[in-house]
């Protein structure tokens, strides 16, 4: 029996068709009895801090499976916990891409994008959680797990590179002093290109996962994800010091002598100790929550850190509440729209983004199956992978039509599942409900947009470092460190790191200045690809992984039988070394 249809059973389970009376009875028990509303869950477990002198509970909390019945209050509490765990990851991309490090949109459009990002994440997460069977096919749409989705961080470096190019080539306007003006058409071009390129992830969904992982193995996806995080840290750290806009540059007009500008409340020069202290208050709070916080605090530590930073910033006069006061009470999708177009130079990098999203989805869905106590092999597992990747691709198209950049499956909620021992889809639907409610109330989005850059920087620096560490984890788990893999990683990261640290190194390679717009667009595409470090690394690692043959190192040949696969040599070597050490220690104790 598939887990979507009911609890897994060793023997078949035949249930009679439910009548209207039995359905009403079920609703009554769920909402009007103590067991249905509260149950017997240990709610104190979620709120019990991890202090040295406090006695820890010796009793494990119950595990709620995919379709188990759970109390209403618990579903709401855990759904809110999932929503808060996602919140920072959802709001960060639209704030960065619509702000001074992106297309410089006015405050009302920034607020709209943050609101819409929350609503779209809630709506599209329901598709992943529900899992639809495609009529008369063996395929599915969605995973049927708590696979929540949010805006992919992978699109941020590509978008920022493309926007910088658009301002440089005149696609976006600048004033007489060279300062960037709002450019909604650039954002519309990103959306149009993303809607088209998302089709590649839809096609990838119909490739068997085993084949796809051979084409994009960990030695390709690991360094790619790592470089995405490393690239993003630059913008986050600039925000921590005061802002990533013109005030952070070595040359700027007098208007930007202070960050974000001289008219802002409590404006100070970039890099002022007050700004660094604000960001550090967020960073320190996250660490304290991890060490001493209750389970619900650990999974929402980033948001708690952001809240503490906001309280300190408001108390010391760094908040500008004019945007909050002028914001409407409610918002929804399509309150504002953008002119769709396809920007040629963006096509190749955005295709790479969707390929990366597909590879990330496989890893995230596998981890979700694992923490949800479901099988991670077999036909049901593979159908979940296929349905999840297909939903990711379709969500990329739908998100663009809803004015939001590409979406991807979020990994951080797997930690919430493991911590709370709840893999129940009811909690997932409650999470979606809370995200939609947060998005509809536009004042909430306006407050998020008004967060001072140093506070936001303290949070995003931690978030983006987590992305880089995820890439390192992919490498360490899936790549044997032999001579071949070290060579591939070295070659791929050489140019990838260089392009990340010196992003304009390829800007003067082409000197064409004619009227042929097609040729100019093609050359711009090459420049954008070469200046996007993670794209270069992905291509180099993929090509070398195909070209370089597997080899057995001399020291390992003695450990492997002639007919044994070379891929097992590291495991065998480690196991035998451990065994010899264990035997030696036993001899010594005798």
HELIX and SHEET records of a PDB file:
HELIX    1   1 UNK A   20  UNK A   32  1                                  13    
HELIX    2   2 UNK A   34  UNK A   37  1                                   4    
HELIX    3   3 UNK A   43  UNK A   47  1                                   5    
HELIX    4   4 UNK A   72  UNK A   98  1                                  27    
HELIX    5   5 UNK A  107  UNK A  130  1                                  24    
HELIX    6   6 UNK A  154  UNK A  168  1                                  15    
HELIX    7   7 UNK A  184  UNK A  197  1                                  14    
HELIX    8   8 UNK A  199  UNK A  204  1                                   6    
HELIX    9   9 UNK A  209  UNK A  215  1                                   7    
HELIX   10  10 UNK A  218  UNK A  240  1                                  23    
HELIX   11  11 UNK A  246  UNK A  248  5                                   3    
HELIX   12  12 UNK A  254  UNK A  256  5                                   3    
HELIX   13  13 UNK A  273  UNK A  292  1                                  20    
HELIX   14  14 UNK A  295  UNK A  299  1                                   5    
HELIX   15  15 UNK A  301  UNK A  315  1                                  15    
HELIX   16  16 UNK A  322  UNK A  326  1                                   5    
HELIX   17  17 UNK A  346  UNK A  371  1                                  26    
HELIX   18  18 UNK A  379  UNK A  401  1                                  23    
HELIX   19  19 UNK A  412  UNK A  420  1                                   9    
HELIX   20  20 UNK A  425  UNK A  440  1                                  16    
HELIX   21  21 UNK A  442  UNK A  449  1                                   8    
HELIX   22  22 UNK A  453  UNK A  478  1                                  26    
HELIX   23  23 UNK A  483  UNK A  501  1                                  19    
HELIX   24  24 UNK A  517  UNK A  530  1                                  14    
HELIX   25  25 UNK A  533  UNK A  547  1                                  15    
HELIX   26  26 UNK A  554  UNK A  557  1                                   4    
HELIX   27  27 UNK A  566  UNK A  568  5                                   3    
HELIX   28  28 UNK A  569  UNK A  589  1                                  21    
SHEET    1   A 2 UNK A 132  UNK A 133  0                                        
SHEET    2   A 2 UNK A 140  UNK A 141 -1                                        
SHEET    1   B 2 UNK A 149  UNK A 151  0                                        
SHEET    2   B 2 UNK A 407  UNK A 409 -1                                        
END                                                                             
